[in-house]
């Protein structure tokens, strides 16, 4: 049994970590670090609540620590946990700076511990479906890939640290960029260049609330977008190749459920977890063939933590490796650099 200590019980801890950890056989949510308040105790009365990191780490049976705190504390918490001999999962983004991320990767290696970033969107059903289509050659040579997160929020959330201009790694490019850039890197590898624009759609925004990122390859362009004012969302995923196209509307259903009142608790998530209704399946249009609906693969964020469990127990290689975490960090930082300097940047440039 992998006993887990969860650091932070805000939105990330409540919706994206605690229920997923509790849903994985062989994992136990043993302790929650909540400095103030009683949300953790009310939600999980059987789980120990700590008020400090030292208090959590005093339990030597906790082998995995999960850092689900605001971005500015990712480095300090992860460093302390690695130095205490714990494996660590860090919510995205890894850290606000590339130097900090590199230091944590070296520290994990020195202590022979696992450090990995929570790239749960690799376990989206639509991304898994797209990955199969790309790798199978069904679309021929892929020349264009577009993925976008469209939302409709006219006003910033009051007091939200992600929307404060003086906060480290604030803004939507830091928030959603790691998901989309990581997925593009999984599909196509490292690009030759990146061109990006992070901007504001809302007049009241003080940090970027939308972005366009273009990752350019010899024959492929990956376009990654996020919008905060998109009442009628565009395609969530669009792929054009020499043998056809794939168009998919609608986001993976897992996030909405995890953030809602019907969030699962325990090992039984139901037989239909992660399945999309047919009216949300993507359409494959191949040359000289009739368009057809492609069933979306089942999405399941528990797969991330199941892999971490297996990697800790030396039964499987880690899916989200430290090198991949650094690669995604490079992509995010280069996108910011491109937007800030108004130019196309090469992948080999310094990320900061």
Secondary structure in CASP SS format (residue, H / E / C, confidence):
PFRMAT SS
TARGET T0000
AUTHOR 0000-0000-0000
METHOD secondary structure of the structure
MODEL  1
X C 1.00
X E 1.00
X E 1.00
X E 1.00
X E 1.00
X E 1.00
X E 1.00
X C 1.00
X C 1.00
X C 1.00
X H 1.00
X H 1.00
X H 1.00
X H 1.00
X H 1.00
X H 1.00
X H 1.00
X H 1.00
X H 1.00
X H 1.00
X H 1.00
X H 1.00
X C 1.00
X C 1.00
X C 1.00
X C 1.00
X E 1.00
X E 1.00
X E 1.00
X E 1.00
X E 1.00
X E 1.00
X E 1.00
X C 1.00
X C 1.00
X C 1.00
X C 1.00
X C 1.00
X H 1.00
X H 1.00
X H 1.00
X H 1.00
X H 1.00
X C 1.00
X C 1.00
X C 1.00
X C 1.00
X E 1.00
X E 1.00
X E 1.00
X C 1.00
X C 1.00
X H 1.00
X H 1.00
X H 1.00
X H 1.00
X H 1.00
X C 1.00
X C 1.00
X C 1.00
X C 1.00
X C 1.00
X C 1.00
X E 1.00
X E 1.00
X E 1.00
X E 1.00
X C 1.00
X C 1.00
X C 1.00
X H 1.00
X H 1.00
X H 1.00
X H 1.00
X H 1.00
X H 1.00
X H 1.00
X H 1.00
X H 1.00
X H 1.00
X H 1.00
X H 1.00
X H 1.00
X C 1.00
X C 1.00
X C 1.00
X E 1.00
X E 1.00
X E 1.00
X E 1.00
X E 1.00
X C 1.00
X C 1.00
X C 1.00
X C 1.00
X C 1.00
X C 1.00
X H 1.00
X H 1.00
X H 1.00
X H 1.00
X H 1.00
X H 1.00
X H 1.00
X H 1.00
X H 1.00
X H 1.00
X H 1.00
X H 1.00
X H 1.00
X C 1.00
X C 1.00
X C 1.00
X C 1.00
X E 1.00
X E 1.00
X E 1.00
X E 1.00
X C 1.00
X H 1.00
X H 1.00
X H 1.00
X H 1.00
X C 1.00
X H 1.00
X H 1.00
X H 1.00
X H 1.00
X H 1.00
X H 1.00
X H 1.00
X H 1.00
X H 1.00
X H 1.00
X H 1.00
X H 1.00
X C 1.00
X C 1.00
X C 1.00
X C 1.00
X C 1.00
X E 1.00
X E 1.00
X E 1.00
X E 1.00
X E 1.00
X E 1.00
X E 1.00
X E 1.00
X E 1.00
X C 1.00
X E 1.00
X C 1.00
X C 1.00
X C 1.00
X C 1.00
X C 1.00
X C 1.00
X C 1.00
X C 1.00
X H 1.00
X H 1.00
X H 1.00
X C 1.00
X C 1.00
X C 1.00
X C 1.00
X C 1.00
X C 1.00
X C 1.00
X C 1.00
X H 1.00
X H 1.00
X H 1.00
X H 1.00
X C 1.00
X H 1.00
X H 1.00
X H 1.00
X H 1.00
X H 1.00
X H 1.00
X H 1.00
X H 1.00
X H 1.00
X H 1.00
X H 1.00
X H 1.00
X C 1.00
X C 1.00
X C 1.00
X C 1.00
X E 1.00
X E 1.00
X E 1.00
X E 1.00
X E 1.00
X E 1.00
X E 1.00
X C 1.00
X C 1.00
X C 1.00
X C 1.00
X C 1.00
X C 1.00
X C 1.00
X C 1.00
X C 1.00
X C 1.00
X E 1.00
X E 1.00
X E 1.00
X E 1.00
X E 1.00
X E 1.00
X E 1.00
X C 1.00
X C 1.00
X C 1.00
X C 1.00
X E 1.00
X E 1.00
X E 1.00
X E 1.00
X E 1.00
X E 1.00
X E 1.00
X C 1.00
X E 1.00
X C 1.00
X C 1.00
X C 1.00
X C 1.00
X C 1.00
X C 1.00
X C 1.00
X E 1.00
X E 1.00
X E 1.00
X E 1.00
X E 1.00
X C 1.00
X C 1.00
X E 1.00
X E 1.00
X E 1.00
X E 1.00
X E 1.00
X C 1.00
X C 1.00
X C 1.00
X C 1.00
X C 1.00
X H 1.00
X H 1.00
X H 1.00
X H 1.00
X H 1.00
X C 1.00
X C 1.00
X C 1.00
X C 1.00
X C 1.00
X C 1.00
X C 1.00
X C 1.00
X C 1.00
X C 1.00
X C 1.00
X C 1.00
X C 1.00
X C 1.00
X C 1.00
X C 1.00
X C 1.00
X C 1.00
X C 1.00
X H 1.00
X H 1.00
X H 1.00
X C 1.00
X E 1.00
X E 1.00
X E 1.00
X E 1.00
X E 1.00
X C 1.00
X C 1.00
X C 1.00
X C 1.00
X C 1.00
X E 1.00
X E 1.00
X E 1.00
X C 1.00
X C 1.00
X C 1.00
X C 1.00
X C 1.00
X C 1.00
X C 1.00
X H 1.00
X H 1.00
X H 1.00
X H 1.00
X H 1.00
X H 1.00
X H 1.00
X H 1.00
X H 1.00
X H 1.00
X H 1.00
X C 1.00
X C 1.00
X C 1.00
X C 1.00
X C 1.00
X C 1.00
X C 1.00
X C 1.00
X C 1.00
X H 1.00
X H 1.00
X H 1.00
X H 1.00
X H 1.00
X H 1.00
X H 1.00
X H 1.00
X H 1.00
X H 1.00
X H 1.00
X H 1.00
X H 1.00
X H 1.00
X H 1.00
X H 1.00
X H 1.00
X H 1.00
X H 1.00
X H 1.00
X C 1.00
X C 1.00
X C 1.00
X E 1.00
X E 1.00
X C 1.00
X C 1.00
X C 1.00
X C 1.00
X C 1.00
X C 1.00
END
